[in-house]
Amino acid sequence: MTETKKIALVTGANKGIGFEIARQLGQQGIIVLLGARDQGRREAAIQQLQTEGSEVVGVALDVTSQTSINAAAALIDTTYGRLDILVNNAAISLPAGRAIAGELDIDVLRATYETNVFGPFAVTKAMLPLLKRSEAGRIVNMSTQLGSLSMLSDPDSFVAKAPPVPAYNSSKTALNALTVAFASELHTTAIKINSVSPGFCATDLNGHRGFMTAAEGAKAVLPFALLPADGPSGGFFGSGDTVPW
């Protein structure tokens, strides 16, 4: 079965956009490894998607714990022997991070980076051996236009006019930089990696203030999880369009 079906790991997939990405990948006939650290929420999400007919398997995964990441990689290796798609979706935006830079608590910045930057880096690094065994490995780093330095520095941009969230915004800028670094390293392989902004979706992350649904945001991600061989790598995209760095 796993010889013909693609295998995808989605981090932070028990709710929000991550859950919708898992759902839409499952609807494509892909085996979805639903990564989440909370066992109860993970199992509830799995049950819902399985009821809908998707082939979903839970993976205990805390992206801030190297031990948890290593265990997840070992489980995937033992069970499937490879990984075809990795979606680094898990992220946080702490209420205390909604302040101007000069008033931002450094511990809030550190905590944000632990999940939003160091987490995706550690997960990607751990999963690379498995992705290299895929005929066409794909990595999607979930980003945001709020991480675009070009847009943040343009006083006429809607991004620059948004309330200050320097911890979250800068963490996504850093994640974009890691996307470029991994793309450069992997350019001679079949693996493609891109940053993708799903748009301003209503989720727990932003207090459900977004004007798009999580399902709509997930639709922007699917094409990059399923890129053809001639697809881009090392780019920053949103709903099919290029986002400026």
Summary of the structure (lengths in Angstrom):
residues: 245
radius of gyration: 17.0
end to end distance: 40.1
largest distance: 54.1
contacts: 836
relative contact order: 0.15
helix: 46%
strand: 15%
